[in-house]
């Protein structure tokens, strides 16, 4: 509207429009980088099918919530049992066993 009324020069209008397109391009690049980082994290965690549902949150449990009492070996066993990558590996192993059983039958 300002361009049509002569309030702004066409060169200024085009410069502002180009800056807007650059900002949109930067936003698109940043979003792509986030999705790539999520996919890389999902591969590390061995959850590739859930890579787009991962989101960072600043929600840390209080120290009383994590069950830090007990002996060292018990805590290590609990931590290993709760690791998502190990749980996923166990599920894959169970699935592979079932597939072998089905192929053998």
Secondary structure, DSSP 8 states (H G I E B T S, - for coil): -HHHHTSS-HHHHHHHHHHHHHHHHHHHHHHHHHHHHHHHHHHHHT-GGGGGG---------GGGTT--S-HHHHHHHHHHH-HHHHHHHHHHHHHHHHHHHHH-
